[in-house]
Amino acid sequence: MVSLTATAAYIGSMVYLGELAGLATAVLWSFTSIFFTQAGRLVGSFNTNNIRLLMAVFLYAGFSLVTTGSLYPQEVNSQQWFWLGLSGIVGLVIGDGCGFQALVLIGPRLTTLLYASAPVMTTIIAWGFLGEQLSLWDLLGIVVTIGGVSWVVMERKSGDGNSHKPGRGYPGSHSLLKGVMLGFVAALGQAVGLVLAKYGMLYAGGSVEPMPAAFIRMVVSLVAMGAITIVRGETSTTLRAIKNRRALAFCAAGAVVGPFLGVWMSLVAVKYIAAGLASTLNSTTPVMVLPLVILWYKEKVSLRATLGAVLTVCGVALIFLF
């Protein structure tokens, strides 16, 4: 009886493995937003991006060495390397790079709101590129979840860099338009990167597990960022940033919960469920971060934010139950 119960529990957990991994990604990324925000204030977003990728590669290499005896993924063909590497460049270099710059130009509230379009983009791209089709209940779950997240994000106005008036530091219409465009590119990069990652894991001449797939994405992204750093002549700046112990500590914490565990879980999610559903669950980070905001920044959460969180949970429930 005990063995049957344990087996049933195991099978049940496997059924929802993708969904749980998607929610785990959102939780992990909520911690990431706190750590990288602090690091970015100390050494800048570009240097933070470089340091986080470098640390993530070391984390993946160490984990790979302990679990497989090799510092790098084995038995991965050239097609898989290409598609996974391309997904890293599109999602982690171009997408995240545009997202960081959008944060500077239009602030986190509008940037996060634009990121909420990523699940819709992912669903459309996965339908065209992978042939994934979702049920009406899944689509309803996506709409309700995005609605809840958007409601939470739109309610937050103070202290996010978006409450400036013209003539008092407001970026101006040109910078606003540029920031919005960069935000959409960031969301598109996230969507395309996730779909390409799924293609590389499952459709490129074999199957690659999420951990080595995430490792490959990080390695290629680090090489690409290194090349960009050299071309921009910012190698010395990045090296100086590494000497900032406080920033390094925040980067290390962020690298563990973000590029390492977070990206790994996001690929576990996209392996077992449709890319659009995985992206939707990943996008619940603004709701997951509410408790951290209360504890870290001592902010008060309004009734509207609470209702938005409840709406998001309802959307997630639709994805789980149907």
C-alpha positions as CSV (number, residue, x, y, z in Angstrom):
1,M,0.0,0.0,0.0
2,V,2.8,2.4,0.9
3,S,4.6,1.7,-2.4
4,L,1.5,2.2,-4.4
5,T,0.8,5.5,-2.6
6,A,4.4,6.6,-3.2
7,T,4.2,5.6,-6.9
8,A,0.9,7.5,-7.3
9,A,2.4,10.6,-5.7
10,Y,5.4,10.4,-8.0
11,I,3.3,10.0,-11.1
12,G,1.1,13.0,-9.9
13,S,4.2,15.1,-9.4
14,M,5.5,14.2,-12.9
15,V,2.2,15.2,-14.4
16,Y,2.6,18.7,-13.1
17,L,6.4,18.9,-13.4
18,G,6.4,21.5,-16.2
19,E,3.8,23.7,-14.4
20,L,5.6,23.5,-11.1
21,A,8.9,24.3,-12.8
22,G,7.3,27.3,-14.5
23,L,6.2,28.6,-11.1
24,A,9.5,27.9,-9.5
25,T,11.1,30.0,-12.3
26,A,8.9,32.9,-11.4
27,V,9.8,32.6,-7.7
28,L,13.5,32.3,-8.4
29,W,13.4,35.3,-10.8
30,S,11.7,37.4,-8.1
31,F,14.8,37.0,-6.0
32,T,16.9,37.7,-9.0
33,S,15.2,41.1,-9.5
34,I,16.1,42.1,-6.0
35,F,19.8,41.0,-6.1
36,F,20.6,42.3,-9.6
37,T,18.9,45.7,-8.9
38,Q,21.2,46.2,-6.0
39,A,24.3,45.1,-8.1
40,G,23.2,47.3,-11.0
41,R,23.1,50.3,-8.7
42,L,26.7,49.7,-7.7
43,V,28.4,48.8,-10.9
44,G,25.9,49.3,-13.7
45,S,23.6,47.0,-15.6
46,F,26.1,46.1,-18.4
47,N,28.7,45.0,-15.9
48,T,26.1,43.1,-13.9
49,N,25.1,41.2,-17.0
50,N,28.7,40.2,-17.7
51,I,29.4,39.1,-14.2
52,R,26.2,37.1,-13.8
53,L,26.9,35.2,-17.0
54,L,30.5,34.5,-15.9
55,M,29.3,33.2,-12.5
56,A,26.5,31.1,-14.0
57,V,29.0,29.4,-16.4
58,F,31.2,28.5,-13.4
59,L,28.2,27.2,-11.5
60,Y,27.0,25.0,-14.4
61,A,30.6,23.7,-15.0
62,G,30.9,22.8,-11.3
63,F,27.5,21.1,-11.2
64,S,28.3,19.2,-14.5
65,L,31.7,18.0,-13.1
66,V,30.1,16.7,-9.9
67,T,27.2,15.0,-11.6
68,T,28.7,13.7,-14.8
69,G,32.5,13.9,-14.3
70,S,32.9,16.4,-17.2
71,L,33.2,20.1,-17.2
72,Y,31.0,20.5,-20.3
73,P,27.9,18.8,-21.8
74,Q,28.6,15.5,-23.5
75,E,26.9,13.9,-26.5
76,V,25.4,17.1,-27.9
77,N,25.4,17.3,-31.6
78,S,26.2,20.4,-33.7
79,Q,22.6,21.2,-34.5
80,Q,21.7,21.2,-30.8
81,W,24.7,23.5,-30.0
82,F,23.6,25.9,-32.8
83,W,19.9,26.2,-31.8
84,L,20.6,26.3,-28.1
85,G,23.4,28.8,-28.6
86,L,21.2,30.9,-30.8
87,S,18.5,30.8,-28.2
88,G,21.0,32.1,-25.6
89,I,22.1,35.0,-27.8
90,V,18.5,36.0,-28.7
91,G,17.1,35.6,-25.1
92,L,20.0,36.3,-22.8
93,V,22.1,38.7,-24.8
94,I,19.8,40.7,-27.0
95,G,16.6,40.2,-25.0
96,D,18.0,40.9,-21.6
97,G,20.3,43.7,-23.0
98,C,17.3,45.5,-24.4
99,G,15.4,44.9,-21.2
100,F,18.1,46.4,-19.0
101,Q,18.3,49.5,-21.3
102,A,14.5,49.8,-21.2
103,L,14.7,49.8,-17.4
104,V,17.0,52.8,-17.6
105,L,14.8,54.7,-20.1
106,I,11.2,54.0,-19.0
107,G,11.6,52.4,-15.5
108,P,10.6,49.0,-14.2
109,R,6.8,49.5,-14.2
110,L,6.4,50.1,-17.9
111,T,9.2,47.6,-18.8
112,T,7.6,44.9,-16.7
113,L,4.2,45.7,-18.3
114,L,5.8,45.2,-21.8
115,Y,7.3,41.9,-20.7
116,A,3.8,40.7,-20.0
117,S,3.3,40.5,-23.8
118,A,6.0,37.7,-23.9
119,P,3.5,34.8,-23.3
120,V,1.3,35.9,-26.1
121,M,4.3,36.2,-28.5
122,T,5.6,32.8,-27.3
123,T,2.3,31.2,-27.9
124,I,2.1,32.5,-31.5
125,I,5.7,31.7,-32.3
126,A,5.5,28.2,-30.9
127,W,2.3,27.6,-32.8
128,G,4.0,28.6,-36.1
129,F,7.4,27.2,-35.5
130,L,6.7,24.1,-33.4
131,G,3.1,23.4,-34.3
132,E,2.0,23.7,-30.6
133,Q,-1.7,24.1,-30.1
134,L,-3.5,25.1,-26.9
135,S,-7.0,24.4,-25.7
136,L,-9.5,27.1,-25.0
137,W,-9.0,26.6,-21.3
138,D,-5.2,27.1,-21.7
139,L,-5.8,30.3,-23.7
140,L,-8.2,31.5,-21.1
141,G,-5.7,30.8,-18.4
142,I,-3.0,32.8,-20.2
143,V,-5.4,35.8,-20.7
144,V,-6.4,35.7,-17.0
145,T,-2.9,35.3,-15.7
146,I,-1.5,38.1,-17.9
147,G,-4.5,40.3,-16.9
148,G,-3.7,39.8,-13.2
149,V,0.0,40.5,-13.7
150,S,-0.6,43.6,-15.7
151,W,-3.1,44.9,-13.1
152,V,-0.5,44.5,-10.4
153,V,2.2,46.2,-12.5
154,M,0.1,49.1,-13.7
155,E,-0.9,50.0,-10.1
156,R,2.7,50.6,-9.0
157,K,3.6,54.2,-9.8
158,S,5.8,55.7,-7.1
159,G,9.5,55.2,-6.9
160,D,9.9,53.3,-10.2
161,G,11.3,56.0,-12.4
162,N,8.0,56.6,-14.3
163,S,6.4,59.3,-12.2
164,H,8.5,62.2,-13.5
165,K,6.8,65.1,-15.1
166,P,8.0,66.9,-18.2
167,G,10.8,69.3,-17.2
168,R,11.6,67.3,-14.0
169,G,13.7,64.5,-15.4
170,Y,11.1,62.9,-17.6
171,P,13.0,61.2,-20.5
172,G,11.0,62.9,-23.2
173,S,8.9,61.5,-26.1
174,H,11.9,60.3,-28.1
175,S,13.4,58.4,-25.1
176,L,10.0,57.1,-24.1
177,L,9.4,55.7,-27.6
178,K,12.9,54.2,-27.7
179,G,12.3,52.6,-24.3
180,V,9.0,51.1,-25.3
181,M,10.5,49.7,-28.5
182,L,13.4,48.2,-26.5
183,G,10.8,46.7,-24.0
184,F,9.0,45.0,-26.8
185,V,12.2,43.7,-28.3
186,A,13.1,42.4,-24.9
187,A,9.8,40.6,-24.6
188,L,10.2,39.3,-28.2
189,G,13.7,38.1,-27.4
190,Q,12.5,36.2,-24.4
191,A,9.7,34.6,-26.4
192,V,11.9,33.6,-29.4
193,G,14.7,32.5,-27.1
194,L,12.4,30.1,-25.2
195,V,11.0,28.6,-28.4
196,L,14.4,28.2,-29.9
197,A,15.6,26.5,-26.7
198,K,12.7,24.0,-26.9
199,Y,13.6,23.3,-30.5
200,G,17.2,22.7,-29.6
201,M,16.3,20.4,-26.8
202,L,13.7,18.3,-28.5
203,Y,13.7,18.7,-32.3
204,A,17.4,19.1,-33.4
205,G,18.3,15.4,-34.0
206,G,17.9,14.1,-30.5
207,S,17.1,15.1,-26.9
208,V,19.0,17.3,-24.6
209,E,18.2,17.5,-20.9
210,P,17.4,21.0,-19.4
211,M,20.6,21.3,-17.4
212,P,23.1,20.8,-20.2
213,A,20.9,22.8,-22.5
214,A,21.0,25.8,-20.1
215,F,24.7,25.3,-19.8
216,I,25.2,25.7,-23.5
217,R,23.0,28.8,-23.6
218,M,25.1,30.4,-20.9
219,V,28.5,29.5,-22.5
220,V,27.5,30.9,-25.9
221,S,25.9,34.0,-24.3
222,L,29.1,34.6,-22.2
223,V,31.2,34.4,-25.4
224,A,28.9,36.8,-27.2
225,M,28.9,39.3,-24.3
226,G,32.6,39.1,-24.0
227,A,32.9,40.0,-27.7
228,I,30.5,42.9,-27.2
229,T,32.5,44.1,-24.2
230,I,35.8,44.1,-26.1
231,V,34.2,45.9,-29.1
232,R,32.8,48.6,-26.7
233,G,36.2,48.9,-25.0
234,E,34.7,48.2,-21.6
235,T,36.9,45.3,-20.5
236,S,38.7,47.3,-17.9
237,T,35.4,48.7,-16.6
238,T,34.1,45.1,-16.1
239,L,37.3,44.0,-14.4
240,R,37.0,47.0,-12.0
241,A,33.4,46.1,-11.3
242,I,34.5,42.6,-10.3
243,K,36.6,44.1,-7.5
244,N,33.5,45.6,-5.9
245,R,32.9,43.0,-3.2
246,R,29.4,44.2,-2.3
247,A,28.3,44.1,-6.0
248,L,30.0,40.8,-6.4
249,A,28.1,39.3,-3.5
250,F,24.8,40.5,-5.0
251,C,25.8,39.2,-8.4
252,A,26.7,35.8,-6.9
253,A,23.3,35.5,-5.1
254,G,21.5,36.6,-8.3
255,A,23.5,34.2,-10.5
256,V,22.5,31.3,-8.3
257,V,18.7,32.0,-8.3
258,G,18.6,33.5,-11.8
259,P,20.9,32.3,-14.7
260,F,21.6,29.0,-12.8
261,L,18.5,27.7,-11.1
262,G,16.0,30.0,-12.8
263,V,17.0,29.4,-16.4
264,W,17.4,25.7,-15.6
265,M,13.8,25.5,-14.3
266,S,12.5,27.5,-17.2
267,L,13.9,24.9,-19.6
268,V,12.4,22.1,-17.5
269,A,9.0,23.9,-17.9
270,V,9.3,24.3,-21.6
271,K,10.4,20.7,-22.0
272,Y,7.2,19.3,-20.4
273,I,4.5,21.8,-21.3
274,A,3.7,24.1,-24.2
275,A,6.1,27.0,-24.6
276,G,3.2,29.5,-24.3
277,L,2.1,28.0,-20.9
278,A,5.7,27.9,-19.7
279,S,6.2,31.6,-20.6
280,T,2.9,32.5,-18.9
281,L,3.9,30.9,-15.6
282,N,7.4,32.4,-15.9
283,S,5.8,35.9,-16.3
284,T,4.1,35.7,-12.8
285,T,7.3,37.1,-11.3
286,P,5.7,40.6,-10.5
287,V,3.2,38.8,-8.3
288,M,5.7,36.5,-6.7
289,V,7.9,39.5,-5.9
290,L,5.2,41.2,-3.8
291,P,6.2,39.4,-0.5
292,L,9.9,40.2,-1.1
293,V,9.0,43.9,-1.8
294,I,7.2,44.0,1.6
295,L,10.1,42.4,3.4
296,W,13.0,44.1,1.6
297,Y,11.8,47.5,0.8
298,K,9.1,47.8,3.5
299,E,6.5,48.7,0.9
300,K,2.8,48.4,1.5
301,V,0.7,46.3,-0.9
302,S,-2.6,47.8,-1.9
303,L,-5.9,46.1,-2.2
304,R,-5.6,46.4,-6.0
305,A,-2.3,44.6,-6.0
306,T,-3.8,41.9,-3.8
307,L,-6.8,41.4,-6.1
308,G,-4.4,41.3,-9.1
309,A,-2.4,38.6,-7.3
310,V,-5.7,36.6,-6.7
311,L,-6.6,37.0,-10.4
312,T,-3.2,35.7,-11.4
313,V,-3.6,32.7,-9.1
314,C,-7.0,32.0,-10.8
315,G,-5.3,32.1,-14.2
316,V,-2.6,29.7,-13.0
317,A,-5.2,27.4,-11.6
318,L,-6.9,27.2,-15.0
319,I,-3.6,26.2,-16.6
320,F,-3.1,23.5,-13.9
321,L,-6.6,22.1,-13.9
322,F,-7.5,22.0,-17.6
